[in-house]
Amino acid sequence: LEITSGGGGTNNAVSFARKGLSTGIVAELGADIAGKMVTAELLREGVDIRHLVTEEGEETGVSVILVSAAGGRSIVTYRGASGMLTHADFPWKTMETRWLHISSLGGRMTLWEELVRWAHKKGVRVSANPGAQELRNRKRLWECVRGVDVLLLNREEATQLTGQNYLDMKIYRSDHCLVGPKVSVITAGKYGGKVCADGACSFYEGAKIKKVCGVGAGDAFGSGFVAALILGKPADVATAWGRKNAESVLKYLSAKKGLLTRTSLESSS
């Protein structure tokens, strides 16, 4: 049994911070032991927590993850406070950033729309990795993400959002691009992934290592990919950073333990 933190918000924040980027987080926790553990970890990792929301009477979201010997997993999740962010929780007037990375917001589409409008108004670039509850509102979600700088999805999510069956390997492996966002990435686990940009597709291979657990690998790829773009790296380097970050995470029973630093990524390039 291993107790560790996770969730799209904190996974990405820690990963960006390890790449040397000045990183802040807006997320909601309960005033409980789990919330204190997550807060302390973020501080150790150098993440700015001034906009972290802690609510008395709420419980920090938790998951129980059952991992098979082959690295597959089944997850039971209680979102708790993590699904309770509202407009009032965001410091709209004082948020200063060059990039905004949006993870799952518990299906709060109005908040998604507000964040994207705010970013466009401020000239802030946006990367997006929506969750299952957002994908249930695919028409509203598509209006939010079609103009973002980077959209990150797995094959199942891309199929759900677009109606195009990316689970069919012939379609996935074709030159059919997910057009709308400036860059779209469709990850496919052991099959690697597909990067769509400027009307052209490129593919990268899956990990050649034995995975211990796949939890957090998607966040690791996405944050590695986006971090490279933020630092001015070309698309092929961004893809390599994403792959290396994800492959490192696959070696651990943790979504964060294997997240790589900028130094380690640049030294292996």
C-alpha positions as a Markdown table, in Angstrom:
| # | Residue | x | y | z |
|---|---|---|---|---|
| 1 | Leu | 0.0 | 0.0 | 0.0 |
| 2 | Glu | 1.4 | 3.4 | -1.0 |
| 3 | Ile | -0.2 | 6.7 | -0.1 |
| 4 | Thr | 0.7 | 9.5 | -2.5 |
| 5 | Ser | -0.8 | 12.7 | -4.0 |
| 6 | Gly | -2.2 | 13.0 | -7.5 |
| 7 | Gly | -4.9 | 14.7 | -9.5 |
| 8 | Gly | -4.4 | 16.7 | -12.7 |
| 9 | Gly | -3.9 | 20.1 | -10.9 |
| 10 | Thr | -1.1 | 19.1 | -8.6 |
| 11 | Asn | 0.5 | 16.6 | -11.0 |
| 12 | Asn | 0.9 | 19.3 | -13.6 |
| 13 | Ala | 1.9 | 22.0 | -11.1 |
| 14 | Val | 4.7 | 19.9 | -9.7 |
| 15 | Ser | 5.9 | 18.9 | -13.2 |
| 16 | Phe | 6.0 | 22.5 | -14.4 |
| 17 | Ala | 7.9 | 23.6 | -11.3 |
| 18 | Arg | 10.5 | 20.8 | -11.8 |
| 19 | Lys | 11.1 | 22.2 | -15.3 |
| 20 | Gly | 12.2 | 25.5 | -13.6 |
| 21 | Leu | 9.0 | 27.4 | -14.5 |
| 22 | Ser | 7.4 | 29.8 | -12.1 |
| 23 | Thr | 4.3 | 27.9 | -11.3 |
| 24 | Gly | 1.2 | 28.7 | -9.3 |
| 25 | Ile | -2.0 | 26.6 | -8.7 |
| 26 | Val | -5.7 | 27.3 | -8.2 |
| 27 | Ala | -7.3 | 24.2 | -6.7 |
| 28 | Glu | -9.6 | 23.4 | -3.8 |
| 29 | Leu | -8.8 | 21.2 | -0.8 |
| 30 | Gly | -10.5 | 20.3 | 2.4 |
| 31 | Ala | -9.1 | 21.4 | 5.8 |
| 32 | Asp | -8.1 | 17.8 | 6.6 |
| 33 | Ile | -5.0 | 15.6 | 6.9 |
| 34 | Ala | -4.9 | 14.9 | 3.1 |
| 35 | Gly | -5.2 | 18.6 | 2.3 |
| 36 | Lys | -2.3 | 19.4 | 4.7 |
| 37 | Met | -0.2 | 16.7 | 3.0 |
| 38 | Val | -0.9 | 18.0 | -0.5 |
| 39 | Thr | -0.2 | 21.6 | 0.6 |
| 40 | Ala | 3.1 | 20.7 | 2.2 |
| 41 | Glu | 4.2 | 18.8 | -0.9 |
| 42 | Leu | 3.4 | 21.7 | -3.2 |
| 43 | Leu | 5.5 | 24.0 | -1.0 |
| 44 | Arg | 8.4 | 21.5 | -1.0 |
| 45 | Glu | 8.3 | 21.5 | -4.8 |
| 46 | Gly | 8.4 | 25.3 | -5.1 |
| 47 | Val | 4.8 | 25.8 | -6.3 |
| 48 | Asp | 3.1 | 29.1 | -5.4 |
| 49 | Ile | 0.1 | 28.2 | -3.3 |
| 50 | Arg | -1.3 | 31.7 | -2.6 |
| 51 | His | -4.4 | 30.8 | -4.7 |
| 52 | Leu | -4.9 | 27.4 | -3.1 |
| 53 | Val | -8.4 | 27.3 | -1.6 |
| 54 | Thr | -8.9 | 25.4 | 1.7 |
| 55 | Glu | -12.5 | 25.0 | 2.9 |
| 56 | Glu | -13.5 | 24.1 | 6.4 |
| 57 | Gly | -16.1 | 21.3 | 6.4 |
| 58 | Glu | -15.0 | 19.9 | 3.0 |
| 59 | Glu | -13.0 | 16.8 | 2.4 |
| 60 | Thr | -10.0 | 16.6 | 0.1 |
| 61 | Gly | -10.7 | 14.4 | -3.0 |
| 62 | Val | -9.2 | 10.9 | -2.8 |
| 63 | Ser | -8.9 | 7.9 | -5.0 |
| 64 | Val | -8.3 | 4.2 | -4.4 |
| 65 | Ile | -6.2 | 2.7 | -7.3 |
| 66 | Leu | -5.9 | -1.0 | -7.7 |
| 67 | Val | -2.8 | -1.8 | -9.8 |
| 68 | Ser | -2.3 | -5.2 | -11.6 |
| 69 | Ala | 1.0 | -7.0 | -12.0 |
| 70 | Ala | 1.1 | -5.8 | -15.6 |
| 71 | Gly | 0.6 | -2.1 | -14.6 |
| 72 | Gly | -3.0 | -1.8 | -15.5 |
| 73 | Arg | -5.3 | -0.1 | -13.0 |
| 74 | Ser | -8.8 | 0.4 | -11.8 |
| 75 | Ile | -9.7 | 3.7 | -10.1 |
| 76 | Val | -12.5 | 4.6 | -7.7 |
| 77 | Thr | -12.6 | 8.4 | -7.1 |
| 78 | Tyr | -14.3 | 10.7 | -4.6 |
| 79 | Arg | -13.8 | 14.2 | -6.0 |
| 80 | Gly | -14.7 | 16.0 | -2.7 |
| 81 | Ala | -13.4 | 19.6 | -2.6 |
| 82 | Ser | -11.6 | 19.2 | -5.9 |
| 83 | Gly | -14.9 | 19.4 | -7.8 |
| 84 | Met | -16.1 | 22.5 | -5.9 |
| 85 | Leu | -14.1 | 25.3 | -7.5 |
| 86 | Thr | -16.3 | 28.3 | -8.5 |
| 87 | His | -15.9 | 31.7 | -10.1 |
| 88 | Ala | -15.5 | 33.2 | -6.7 |
| 89 | Asp | -12.4 | 31.0 | -6.0 |
| 90 | Phe | -10.4 | 32.6 | -8.8 |
| 91 | Pro | -8.3 | 35.8 | -8.2 |
| 92 | Trp | -9.4 | 37.2 | -11.5 |
| 93 | Lys | -7.9 | 40.7 | -10.9 |
| 94 | Thr | -4.5 | 39.5 | -9.7 |
| 95 | Met | -3.8 | 36.4 | -11.8 |
| 96 | Glu | -0.6 | 37.1 | -13.7 |
| 97 | Thr | 0.8 | 34.4 | -16.1 |
| 98 | Arg | 2.0 | 33.8 | -19.6 |
| 99 | Trp | 0.3 | 30.4 | -19.8 |
| 100 | Leu | -2.8 | 28.8 | -18.3 |
| 101 | His | -3.1 | 25.1 | -18.0 |
| 102 | Ile | -6.7 | 23.9 | -17.4 |
| 103 | Ser | -7.3 | 20.4 | -16.1 |
| 104 | Ser | -10.6 | 18.9 | -15.0 |
| 105 | Leu | -13.0 | 21.4 | -13.3 |
| 106 | Gly | -15.6 | 18.8 | -12.3 |
| 107 | Gly | -17.8 | 19.5 | -15.3 |
| 108 | Arg | -18.2 | 23.2 | -14.5 |
| 109 | Met | -18.5 | 24.4 | -18.1 |
| 110 | Thr | -19.4 | 28.0 | -17.2 |
| 111 | Leu | -16.1 | 28.2 | -15.4 |
| 112 | Trp | -14.2 | 26.7 | -18.3 |
| 113 | Glu | -15.8 | 29.3 | -20.6 |
| 114 | Glu | -14.8 | 32.1 | -18.2 |
| 115 | Leu | -11.2 | 31.0 | -18.0 |
| 116 | Val | -10.8 | 30.7 | -21.7 |
| 117 | Arg | -12.4 | 34.2 | -22.3 |
| 118 | Trp | -10.1 | 35.6 | -19.6 |
| 119 | Ala | -7.0 | 34.1 | -21.2 |
| 120 | His | -7.9 | 35.4 | -24.6 |
| 121 | Lys | -8.6 | 38.9 | -23.3 |
| 122 | Lys | -5.3 | 38.9 | -21.4 |
| 123 | Gly | -3.2 | 37.4 | -24.3 |
| 124 | Val | -2.5 | 34.3 | -22.1 |
| 125 | Arg | -1.7 | 31.1 | -24.0 |
| 126 | Val | -3.9 | 28.1 | -23.0 |
| 127 | Ser | -3.2 | 24.4 | -22.8 |
| 128 | Ala | -6.2 | 22.2 | -21.9 |
| 129 | Asn | -6.6 | 18.6 | -20.6 |
| 130 | Pro | -10.4 | 18.2 | -19.9 |
| 131 | Gly | -11.8 | 15.5 | -17.7 |
| 132 | Ala | -14.6 | 13.0 | -18.1 |
| 133 | Gln | -17.3 | 15.4 | -16.7 |
| 134 | Glu | -16.4 | 18.1 | -19.2 |
| 135 | Leu | -16.5 | 15.6 | -22.1 |
| 136 | Arg | -20.1 | 14.9 | -21.3 |
| 137 | Asn | -20.8 | 18.4 | -22.5 |
| 138 | Arg | -18.9 | 18.0 | -25.7 |
| 139 | Lys | -20.5 | 20.8 | -27.7 |
| 140 | Arg | -19.8 | 23.4 | -25.0 |
| 141 | Leu | -16.3 | 22.0 | -24.5 |
| 142 | Trp | -15.5 | 22.1 | -28.2 |
| 143 | Glu | -16.4 | 25.8 | -28.3 |
| 144 | Cys | -13.9 | 26.3 | -25.4 |
| 145 | Val | -11.0 | 24.3 | -26.7 |
| 146 | Arg | -11.1 | 24.7 | -30.5 |
| 147 | Gly | -8.9 | 27.9 | -30.3 |
| 148 | Val | -6.6 | 26.9 | -27.5 |
| 149 | Asp | -2.8 | 26.6 | -28.0 |
| 150 | Val | -2.5 | 22.9 | -27.0 |
| 151 | Leu | -5.3 | 20.3 | -26.5 |
| 152 | Leu | -4.3 | 17.1 | -24.7 |
| 153 | Leu | -6.5 | 14.0 | -25.0 |
| 154 | Asn | -6.2 | 10.2 | -25.1 |
| 155 | Arg | -7.9 | 8.2 | -27.9 |
| 156 | Glu | -11.1 | 7.6 | -25.9 |
| 157 | Glu | -11.4 | 11.3 | -25.0 |
| 158 | Ala | -10.7 | 12.4 | -28.6 |
| 159 | Thr | -13.4 | 10.0 | -29.8 |
| 160 | Gln | -15.9 | 11.3 | -27.3 |
| 161 | Leu | -15.2 | 15.0 | -28.1 |
| 162 | Thr | -15.1 | 14.8 | -31.9 |
| 163 | Gly | -17.3 | 11.8 | -32.7 |
| 164 | Gln | -14.4 | 10.6 | -34.9 |
| 165 | Asn | -13.5 | 7.0 | -33.9 |
| 166 | Tyr | -9.8 | 7.3 | -32.9 |
| 167 | Leu | -10.1 | 3.9 | -31.2 |
| 168 | Asp | -10.1 | 2.4 | -34.7 |
| 169 | Met | -6.4 | 2.1 | -35.4 |
| 170 | Lys | -6.8 | 2.7 | -39.1 |
| 171 | Ile | -8.4 | 6.1 | -38.4 |
| 172 | Tyr | -5.9 | 6.9 | -35.6 |
| 173 | Arg | -2.9 | 6.0 | -37.8 |
| 174 | Ser | -4.3 | 8.0 | -40.7 |
| 175 | Asp | -3.4 | 11.5 | -41.7 |
| 176 | His | -6.7 | 12.7 | -40.3 |
| 177 | Cys | -5.9 | 15.6 | -38.0 |
| 178 | Leu | -7.9 | 16.9 | -35.0 |
| 179 | Val | -8.2 | 20.5 | -36.3 |
| 180 | Gly | -9.3 | 23.4 | -34.2 |
| 181 | Pro | -6.7 | 23.9 | -31.5 |
| 182 | Lys | -3.3 | 25.1 | -32.7 |
| 183 | Val | -1.8 | 21.9 | -31.5 |
| 184 | Ser | -3.7 | 18.7 | -30.6 |
| 185 | Val | -2.1 | 15.7 | -29.0 |
| 186 | Ile | -3.8 | 12.3 | -28.9 |
| 187 | Thr | -2.0 | 9.8 | -26.6 |
| 188 | Ala | -2.4 | 6.1 | -27.1 |
| 189 | Gly | -0.6 | 4.4 | -24.3 |
| 190 | Lys | 1.6 | 1.6 | -25.5 |
| 191 | Tyr | 1.0 | 2.8 | -29.1 |
| 192 | Gly | 2.6 | 6.1 | -28.4 |
| 193 | Gly | 0.7 | 9.2 | -29.7 |
| 194 | Lys | -0.3 | 11.5 | -32.4 |
| 195 | Val | 0.6 | 15.2 | -32.7 |
| 196 | Cys | -1.5 | 17.4 | -35.0 |
| 197 | Ala | -0.3 | 20.9 | -35.9 |
| 198 | Asp | -0.6 | 23.1 | -39.0 |
| 199 | Gly | -2.8 | 20.5 | -40.7 |
| 200 | Ala | -0.1 | 17.8 | -40.5 |
| 201 | Cys | 0.3 | 14.8 | -38.2 |
| 202 | Ser | 3.3 | 13.2 | -36.7 |
| 203 | Phe | 3.5 | 10.1 | -34.5 |
| 204 | Tyr | 5.7 | 9.1 | -31.7 |
| 205 | Glu | 6.4 | 5.5 | -30.4 |
| 206 | Gly | 5.2 | 4.2 | -27.0 |
| 207 | Ala | 7.4 | 3.4 | -24.1 |
| 208 | Lys | 9.7 | 0.4 | -24.4 |
| 209 | Ile | 9.9 | -0.2 | -20.7 |
| 210 | Lys | 7.9 | -2.4 | -18.3 |
| 211 | Lys | 5.5 | -0.1 | -16.6 |
| 212 | Val | 4.8 | -0.4 | -12.8 |
| 213 | Cys | 1.7 | 1.8 | -13.0 |
| 214 | Gly | 0.1 | 4.0 | -15.7 |
| 215 | Val | -1.4 | 6.5 | -13.3 |
| 216 | Gly | -0.3 | 10.1 | -14.1 |
| 217 | Ala | 1.5 | 9.2 | -17.3 |
| 218 | Gly | -0.9 | 11.4 | -19.3 |
| 219 | Asp | -0.3 | 14.4 | -17.1 |
| 220 | Ala | 3.4 | 13.7 | -17.3 |
| 221 | Phe | 3.4 | 13.7 | -21.1 |
| 222 | Gly | 1.2 | 16.8 | -21.3 |
| 223 | Ser | 3.2 | 18.8 | -18.8 |
| 224 | Gly | 6.5 | 17.8 | -20.4 |
| 225 | Phe | 5.2 | 18.7 | -23.9 |
| 226 | Val | 3.8 | 22.1 | -22.8 |
| 227 | Ala | 6.8 | 23.0 | -20.7 |
| 228 | Ala | 9.1 | 22.6 | -23.7 |
| 229 | Leu | 6.9 | 24.9 | -25.7 |
| 230 | Ile | 6.8 | 27.5 | -22.9 |
| 231 | Leu | 10.6 | 27.4 | -22.9 |
| 232 | Gly | 10.7 | 28.0 | -26.7 |
| 233 | Lys | 11.6 | 24.4 | -27.8 |
| 234 | Pro | 10.5 | 23.1 | -31.2 |
| 235 | Ala | 7.6 | 20.6 | -31.5 |
| 236 | Asp | 9.9 | 17.5 | -31.9 |
| 237 | Val | 11.8 | 18.4 | -28.7 |
| 238 | Ala | 8.4 | 19.0 | -26.9 |
| 239 | Thr | 7.3 | 15.5 | -28.0 |
| 240 | Ala | 10.6 | 14.0 | -26.7 |
| 241 | Trp | 10.2 | 15.8 | -23.4 |
| 242 | Gly | 6.7 | 14.5 | -23.0 |
| 243 | Arg | 7.7 | 10.9 | -23.8 |
| 244 | Lys | 10.7 | 11.0 | -21.4 |
| 245 | Asn | 8.6 | 12.5 | -18.6 |
| 246 | Ala | 5.8 | 9.9 | -19.0 |
| 247 | Glu | 8.2 | 7.0 | -19.3 |
| 248 | Ser | 9.9 | 8.0 | -16.0 |
| 249 | Val | 6.5 | 8.2 | -14.2 |
| 250 | Leu | 5.6 | 4.7 | -15.5 |
| 251 | Lys | 8.4 | 3.3 | -13.4 |
| 252 | Tyr | 6.7 | 4.2 | -10.1 |
| 253 | Leu | 3.6 | 3.7 | -8.0 |
| 254 | Ser | 3.1 | 7.4 | -8.0 |
| 255 | Ala | 2.0 | 10.1 | -10.4 |
| 256 | Lys | 4.8 | 12.5 | -9.3 |
| 257 | Lys | 7.8 | 10.6 | -8.1 |
| 258 | Gly | 9.2 | 10.1 | -11.6 |
| 259 | Leu | 8.6 | 13.6 | -12.9 |
| 260 | Leu | 11.8 | 14.9 | -14.5 |
| 261 | Thr | 13.6 | 18.2 | -14.0 |
| 262 | Arg | 14.6 | 20.5 | -16.9 |
| 263 | Thr | 18.2 | 19.6 | -16.3 |
| 264 | Ser | 17.7 | 15.9 | -16.7 |
| 265 | Leu | 15.6 | 16.4 | -19.8 |
| 266 | Glu | 18.1 | 18.7 | -21.5 |
| 267 | Ser | 21.0 | 16.5 | -20.7 |
| 268 | Ser | 19.3 | 13.5 | -22.3 |
| 269 | Ser | 18.3 | 15.4 | -25.4 |
